[in-house]
């Protein structure tokens, strides 16, 4: 069994004053335990949410985790930022609200840890990257698999299976949460299986293999054809990389059970990675190595520790921003592929430059941009 262990606080290190924008499920279930567990390094001093019941929900969550202090609570983020001087802000609000909130934090010079996705379009991603650089900001994205021992072990194990040839990845959930509320609409969520729950796996594939040079994606019919939700539930994609590596990615929100499995095949063997185990095999399928970990692993502490450790590291922020823009470019290409029903080359010319600037609204390849239309809306034919 392997377990994540956070770094210790150095004697005399200042305690970072933290604020949380958005006090919903993610904050209450994940960030509150992480913040309480790291109380020697970070203090929750303020929070805000538009829901009147959110303050009670947050206070109760803090009490359940053994924390009696009550942070100041506000109904909007502007009031919070005018009244409090936080050293870090966590943004955990619905996807469509991230961009303006994060831009405001950058303008105020406040470090940000935000929930995925990095952005809802490549244009937004480039605007955000430009704002971080203009204001010498610090931005982190909570893509927690990069901080878990099993996934770190998998990345290292890639070097022990010879030349990587191909992979297949499946990530599926059993949930109907996307069928109502802000997640049900592409305008507010940005999409479903690809940009929402699938963001974690697409980011992981970028971390493992880099940016693909060609993608093809298709979406299955809706589970409930007459239902009002307009996001994609199930997609199948193929990804090809400049070095010839190919992969298949299947994402679904509506299967009978939750499952995550990645297999990577090399010239000397392959690895199999799940949420609780990493196995490495030779070419004859003999087990050579096994790592196991807790299935219910802490999804926020590792990211918080890394954020605190790198608050003053501009190179770390630069890598984070470049990764976010490139993952967004791949996601946009997947949606374009669904819309065009053809293979699409991710926008290398717009993502390989070390300095990203603001850009035009996205559009399908070879067409004029469509203002006000999300990637997912265009892909599934809402317009």
C-alpha positions in Angstrom: 0.0 0.0 0.0 1.4 3.4 -0.9 0.1 6.6 0.6 0.6 10.3 -0.3 2.4 12.3 2.4 2.4 16.1 2.3 5.5 18.1 2.8 6.1 19.5 6.3 5.9 23.2 7.2 9.3 24.7 7.7 9.9 26.5 11.0 9.1 30.2 10.6 7.2 29.7 7.3 4.2 32.1 7.1 0.7 30.7 7.1 -1.0 31.5 3.9 -4.4 33.2 4.1 -6.8 31.4 1.8 -10.2 32.2 0.4 -12.6 29.9 -1.4 -14.9 31.1 -4.1 -17.7 28.6 -4.4 -18.9 26.5 -1.4 -20.5 23.5 -3.2 -19.9 19.8 -3.2 -16.2 20.0 -4.3 -15.3 22.5 -1.6 -17.2 20.8 1.2 -16.1 17.3 0.4 -12.5 17.8 -0.8 -11.0 21.2 -0.1 -12.3 21.5 3.5 -10.6 18.3 4.7 -7.4 19.2 2.8 -7.3 22.7 4.3 -7.9 21.5 7.8 -5.3 18.8 7.4 -2.8 21.5 6.2 -3.7 24.1 8.9 -0.1 24.6 9.8 0.5 26.0 6.4 -2.8 27.5 5.2 -5.7 29.2 6.9 -9.2 29.5 5.4 -10.1 33.1 6.2 -13.0 33.8 3.8 -15.5 32.2 1.4 -18.3 33.2 -0.8 -21.2 31.6 -2.6 -24.5 32.9 -4.2 -26.4 30.1 -2.4 -27.8 31.4 0.9 -27.4 27.9 2.5 -23.7 27.7 1.6 -22.4 29.4 4.7 -24.1 26.8 7.0 -23.0 24.0 4.7 -19.4 25.2 4.9 -19.4 25.8 8.7 -20.8 22.3 9.3 -18.2 20.7 7.0 -15.4 22.5 9.0 -16.9 21.3 12.3 -17.0 17.7 11.0 -13.3 18.0 10.3 -12.5 19.3 13.7 -12.1 23.0 12.8 -14.1 25.4 15.0 -13.2 28.7 13.4 -15.6 30.3 11.0 -14.3 32.1 8.0 -15.9 35.4 6.9 -18.6 34.7 4.4 -19.8 36.8 1.4 -22.4 36.4 -1.2 -20.2 37.5 -4.1 -16.5 37.3 -4.9 -16.0 41.1 -5.5 -17.1 41.9 -1.9 -14.8 39.2 -0.6 -11.8 40.5 -2.5 -12.5 44.1 -1.5 -12.7 43.1 2.2 -10.1 40.4 2.5 -6.4 40.2 1.4 -5.9 36.5 0.7 -2.6 35.0 -0.2 -4.3 32.3 -2.3 -7.8 31.9 -3.7 -9.4 28.6 -4.6 -12.0 28.9 -7.4 -14.6 26.1 -7.3 -17.6 27.5 -9.1 -19.6 26.4 -12.2 -17.3 26.2 -15.3 -18.8 29.2 -17.2 -17.9 31.5 -14.2 -14.3 30.6 -13.9 -12.8 32.8 -16.6 -13.9 36.3 -15.4 -13.2 35.4 -11.7 -9.7 34.1 -12.6 -9.0 37.2 -14.7 -10.0 39.4 -11.8 -7.8 37.6 -9.4 -4.8 37.9 -11.9 -5.4 41.6 -12.1 -5.4 41.9 -8.4 -2.2 39.9 -8.1 -3.7 37.1 -6.1 -2.4 33.5 -6.7 -5.1 31.1 -7.9 -5.8 27.4 -7.6 -8.8 26.7 -9.8 -10.9 23.7 -10.7 -10.7 22.2 -14.2 -11.2 22.9 -17.0 -8.5 25.4 -17.7 -10.8 27.2 -20.1 -14.0 26.6 -22.2 -12.3 27.5 -25.4 -8.8 28.0 -26.9 -9.5 31.8 -27.1 -10.3 31.9 -23.4 -7.2 29.8 -22.6 -4.9 32.1 -24.5 -6.5 35.2 -22.8 -6.0 33.6 -19.4 -2.4 32.7 -20.2 -1.7 36.3 -21.3 -3.3 37.7 -18.1 -1.1 35.5 -15.9 2.0 36.7 -17.7 1.0 40.3 -17.8 0.4 40.5 -14.1 3.2 38.0 -13.1 0.5 35.9 -11.6 0.4 32.4 -10.2 -2.1 29.9 -11.5 -2.6 26.3 -10.7 -5.2 23.8 -12.0 -6.5 21.0 -9.8 -5.6 18.1 -12.0 -4.9 15.8 -9.0 -3.7 12.6 -10.8 -0.4 14.3 -11.5 0.2 14.3 -7.7 -0.8 10.8 -6.8 1.8 8.1 -6.3 0.2 5.6 -8.6 0.1 8.0 -11.5 3.6 9.2 -10.7 4.7 5.6 -10.7 3.0 5.0 -14.0 4.8 7.9 -15.6 8.1 6.5 -14.4 7.2 2.9 -15.5 6.7 4.2 -19.1 10.5 4.2 -19.3 10.7 0.5 -18.4 8.5 -0.9 -21.1 10.7 0.0 -24.1 9.5 2.2 -26.9 5.9 3.1 -26.4 3.7 1.9 -29.3 0.1 2.4 -28.5 -2.4 2.7 -25.6 -6.1 2.4 -24.7 -7.8 4.4 -22.0 -11.3 4.1 -20.6 -12.9 6.4 -18.1 -16.6 6.0 -17.3 -19.0 7.0 -14.6 -22.5 5.9 -13.4 -24.2 9.1 -12.7 -27.2 11.2 -13.8 -25.9 14.4 -12.2 -25.2 15.9 -15.6 -28.9 15.6 -16.7 -30.0 18.7 -14.7 -28.5 22.0 -13.4 -25.6 23.9 -14.9 -23.8 20.7 -16.0 -26.7 19.8 -18.3 -26.1 22.8 -20.6 -23.1 23.2 -22.9 -23.3 27.0 -22.5 -22.5 26.7 -18.8 -20.6 23.5 -18.4 -18.7 23.7 -21.7 -19.6 20.1 -22.5 -19.9 16.7 -20.9 -17.8 13.6 -21.3 -14.9 15.4 -22.9 -14.3 18.7 -21.2 -15.9 17.9 -17.8 -15.1 14.5 -16.4 -12.8 13.6 -19.3 -10.5 16.6 -18.7 -8.6 14.6 -16.1 -7.8 11.7 -18.4 -7.0 14.0 -21.4 -4.6 16.0 -19.1 -3.1 12.7 -17.9 -2.5 11.6 -21.5 -0.8 14.9 -22.2 1.4 14.4 -19.2 2.3 10.9 -20.4 2.7 11.4 -24.2 2.6 15.1 -25.0 0.2 16.7 -27.5 -1.3 14.6 -30.3 -0.8 15.6 -33.9 -4.1 14.2 -35.2 -7.4 13.3 -33.5 -10.7 11.8 -34.5 -13.7 11.7 -32.3 -17.3 10.6 -32.4 -20.2 10.8 -30.0 -22.8 8.1 -29.2 -26.5 8.8 -29.2 -28.0 10.3 -26.0 -29.0 7.8 -23.4 -32.4 9.5 -23.0 -33.1 10.9 -26.5 -35.9 13.3 -25.5 -34.2 14.7 -22.3 -33.4 18.4 -22.2 -29.6 18.1 -21.5 -27.5 19.0 -24.5 -24.0 17.8 -23.6 -22.3 14.7 -25.0 -22.4 11.6 -22.7 -20.3 9.0 -24.5 -17.4 9.6 -26.9 -14.8 7.5 -28.6 -11.6 9.1 -29.9 -8.4 8.1 -31.5 -5.2 10.1 -31.0 -2.0 10.0 -33.0 1.3 11.5 -31.9 4.2 12.9 -33.9 6.4 9.9 -33.0 3.8 7.5 -34.3 2.3 6.4 -31.0 -1.5 5.9 -31.4 -4.2 5.6 -28.7 -7.9 5.0 -28.2 -9.8 7.0 -25.6 -13.4 6.1 -24.5 -15.2 8.5 -22.1 -18.8 8.0 -20.8 -21.0 9.5 -18.1 -23.7 7.0 -18.1 -22.5 3.4 -17.8 -23.5 0.8 -15.3 -20.5 1.3 -13.0 -17.6 3.6 -12.5 -14.3 2.4 -14.1 -10.9 3.8 -15.0 -8.3 1.8 -16.9 -5.3 2.8 -18.9 -3.1 0.3 -20.7 0.1 1.4 -22.4 2.0 -1.0 -24.7 5.7 -0.8 -25.4 8.3 -2.9 -27.2 9.4 -4.6 -23.9 6.0 -5.0 -22.2 3.0 -3.0 -21.0 1.5 -1.4 -17.9 -2.1 -1.4 -16.6 -3.2 1.5 -14.5 -6.4 1.7 -12.4 -7.5 4.0 -9.6 -6.0 1.5 -7.0 -3.3 -0.5 -8.8 -0.4 -0.2 -11.2 0.9 -3.4 -12.9 3.9 -3.8 -15.2 4.2 -6.9 -17.4 6.8 -8.2 -19.8 6.1 -9.3 -23.4 4.9 -12.7 -22.1 2.5 -11.1 -19.7 4.5 -12.0 -16.7 3.9 -9.6 -13.8 7.2 -7.7 -13.0 6.0 -5.0 -10.8 2.9 -4.0 -8.8 2.0 -0.9 -6.8 -1.2 -0.6 -4.9 -2.9 2.4 -3.3 -6.1 3.5 -1.6 -9.1 3.7 -3.9 -10.6 6.6 -2.0 -7.5 8.8 -2.3 -7.3 12.4 -1.1 -8.0 14.5 -4.3 -7.0 17.9 -3.0 -4.1 17.8 -0.5 -1.4 16.9 -3.0 -2.4 19.8 -5.3 -2.6 22.2 -2.3 0.9 21.2 -1.1 2.4 21.6 -4.5 0.7 25.0 -4.9 2.1 26.2 -1.6 5.5 24.9 -2.4 5.6 26.7 -5.8 3.9 30.0 -5.1 7.0 32.0 -6.0 8.2 29.9 -8.8 7.4 31.6 -12.2 8.8 28.7 -14.2 6.3 26.3 -12.5 3.5 28.7 -13.4 4.6 28.9 -17.0 4.6 25.2 -17.4 1.1 25.0 -15.8 -0.2 27.7 -18.2 1.3 26.0 -21.3 -0.1 22.7 -20.3 -3.6 24.2 -19.8 -3.5 25.9 -23.2 -2.4 22.7 -25.0 -4.9 20.5 -23.3 -7.6 23.0 -24.2 -6.4 22.9 -27.8 -6.7 19.1 -27.9 -10.2 19.3 -26.4 -11.3 21.9 -28.9 -9.9 19.6 -31.7 -11.9 16.7 -30.4 -15.1 18.7 -30.5 -14.3 20.0 -33.9 -13.8 16.4 -35.1 -17.2 15.4 -33.8 -18.7 18.4 -35.6 -16.9 17.9 -38.9 -17.0 14.1 -38.7 -13.4 14.0 -39.8 -9.9 13.9 -38.4 -8.5 17.2 -37.0 -5.0 18.4 -36.4 -4.7 20.2 -33.0 -3.7 23.8 -33.3 0.1 23.4 -33.0 0.9 26.8 -34.4 -1.3 28.3 -31.7 0.1 26.2 -28.8 3.8 25.6 -29.3 4.7 29.3 -29.0 6.2 30.0 -25.6 4.2 33.2 -25.4 0.5 33.0 -26.0 -1.6 36.0 -26.8 -5.3 36.8 -27.1 -7.0 35.2 -30.1 -10.2 35.2 -32.1 -13.2 33.1 -31.1 -12.9 29.5 -32.1 -14.5 28.1 -35.2 -14.5 24.8 -37.0 -11.5 24.2 -39.3 -11.8 25.9 -42.6 -14.8 28.0 -41.5 -15.5 31.4 -40.0 -15.7 31.4 -36.2 -19.1 31.1 -34.6 -19.4 33.7 -31.8 -21.2 32.7 -28.7 -21.3 29.0 -29.4 -19.5 26.6 -27.1 -17.3 23.8 -28.5 -19.8 21.1 -27.3 -22.8 22.9 -28.8 -21.2 23.0 -32.2 -20.1 19.4 -31.9 -23.5 17.9 -31.0 -25.4 20.1 -33.5 -27.3 22.4 -31.2 -26.7 25.2 -33.8 
